[in-house]
Amino acid sequence: MCDRVAAALKTRAGEWVDGRELAAVGGYAAYRTRISDLRRRPYYMDIRNKVSTRLVDGVRITDSFYRY
């Protein structure tokens, strides 16, 4: 699964990719672990993260984005 997430990020290098897109590739509950793994050996990928929040019908929604 790490290879699939790595490929998705490399395809869009330099762009912020919505975490939901990566979840579809790397597994909903595991994509953040895959990204953590990609930052270490043997991949050593420099993956950045940014988080934004928004209100939808009074509920705070957090969105995560990743960039390679």
Secondary structure, DSSP 8 states (H G I E B T S, - for coil): -HHHHHHHHHHTTTS-EEHHHHHHHH-TTTHHHHHHHHTSTTT----EEEEEEEEETTEEEEEEEEE-
